[in-house]
Amino acid sequence: MTGRAALVALALAAACRGPASLASQQFDGRQALRWVEHQVAAGPRIPNTPAHRAVGDWLVAELRARADTVEVQEWTHVTQTGDTLHLRNVIARFRPAEANRVLYVSHWDSRPHADQDPDPAKRRLPVPGADDGASSTAVLLGVADALKHSPPSVGVDLVFVDGEDYGDFDGPDVLLGSKYFAQHLNAGYRPLFAVVWDMVGDRNQRFEQEGYSLDRAPEVVERVWRTAEDLGLRRVFRAQRGGAITDDHIPLLEAGIRAIDVIDLDYEAWHTTADTPDKISAVSLANAGRVALALVR
């Protein structure tokens, strides 16, 4: 879909949405925060660990209780160092027969090493991943909960990808789940747009417009930020260009999907052992969840 065609499609979809429907979006941020705490309490979600398996099983069960259909993609990945990772993506669909679809993505794994920790002695320790992984996963689980009770106006695919944060971002052992998902798309699958949600729960929440998103899917950026403004979240969703980051939207863009990244890059605990639930706010989780719901209603 060209940028102009995508703009037309999004404009037509927006014609069905009025201010009243936007104002009525509800999202339980306190429950989302409990889900963040649950994930972190289980332990680091590092592939091949008991905590990773336990949280993956929990996520599948929670989604099967809410979505119309749930698919689990399982595969193995051999790293540069020869380790075999057992990975799985979880795909929850609402209104699966609907042709017009919206795709949301979160990674549910956490990083094995706190490489940005200010204490060098802690840089080989795992990252708890409260914001970096658990926050966006909790938000999309909250979206699933809301859509179970009030179905969306379009088809919605919630994809929880694995292995996003495993290796170094200048190597091949990152974004593993989004790469696998993008390489195994069903024939003809082209959602109206896609949003990757990442690091969305910071108490001092601020989203700028990510660089690759602006360059390659500007109409989707405009739609998301306009929706946030309509919801009174202009101070959180800043209409200014931010940095460009390698994230799960890149494999989607390369597969021809109009995808953007909603990510709060100004997070002091990023890739440190301090990425814990006390840094996360129920209000911040609700802000992201309200926008996500408004976009599909």
Residue, then its C-alpha position, 0 to 999 in steps of 0.5 A: m500500500t502506498g503512503r497516499a493509499a494508506l492515508v485514504a484508508l485511514a481517513l475512511a476509517a476515521a470517518c466512522r469515529g467521533p469525539a464521543s467514542l474517543a472520550s469513552q475509551q476506558f482502560d484499567g491501568r491498575q490491573a495492567l500494573r498488576w500484570v507488570e508485577h506478575q511478570v517481573a515476580a516470575g523472574p527474568r523472561i530469558p529464553n530457555t529459563p523456567a521463568h520464560r516458560a512460565v510467563g509464556d504459558w500464563l500469557v497463552a492462557e490469559l489470551r485464550a480466555r479473551a480472544d476469538t482465536v489464539e495461535v502460538q508460533e514455536w521455533t528455535h534460533v541458533t545464536q552466534t555463540g551456538d546456543t539454541l533458543h526455544l522461542r514462541n510468539v503468541i498471536a491473539r485475534f479478534r474478529p478473525a474473519e474481518a478483512n480490515r485489520v489492525l496489528y499491535v505488537s509487544h515483545w514479552d521477553s526480557r534482556p539477559h544482561a544489564d549492559q547499561d547499568p551504571d554499576p559495572a559489577k551488575r552488567r552481567l545480571p539480567v534486566p527485570g524488564a518491568d518497562d522494557g517488555a512487561s509494560s507493553t505486554a500488560v497494555l496489550l493484555g488489557v486491550a484484549d480484556a477490553l475487546k472481549h467485552s466490547p468488540p472492535s470495529v475492525g479485526v485486531d491482531l495482538v502479537f506478543v513476540d519473543g526474543e526481541d532483546y536477547g543479543d546485541f543490536d548490531g548483531p543477528d540475535v535480536l528482534l527474533g520474534s518480529k523477524y519470524f512473524a514477518q517471514h511467516l505472514n499469511a498470503g495477502y496479509r496487509p493490515l491497515f496499519a501496525v503499531v509496536w508498543d514498547m517501554v510504555g509505562d514510565r512514570n515520567q511518560r513521554f512519547e516522541q515520534e520515532g524517526y524510522s516511523l516518521d520516514r516510512a509510515p508518516e500517516v500512521v504516526e499522524r493518526v496515532w498522535r491525533t488520536a492521543e490529542d483527541l483524548g487529551l494526551r498531547r503533553v504525553f504524545r509530543a508531536q516532535r521528531g525523536g530519535a530513530i531506533t531499531d525495534d520490532h517495527i523494522p522487520l514489519l516495515e521490510a515486509g511491506i506493513r505500514a508500521i510505527d514504533v510507540i516507544d518512550l526512549d527517555y527512561e533512565a532504567w533502560h537495560t539496567t537492573a533498576d527496570t523494576p515495577d516501582k518505576i511504572s505508573a498505572v496512569s501511564l499504562a492507561n494512557a497507552g491503553r486508551v490510545a490503543l483502544a481508540l484506534v480500533r473503535 
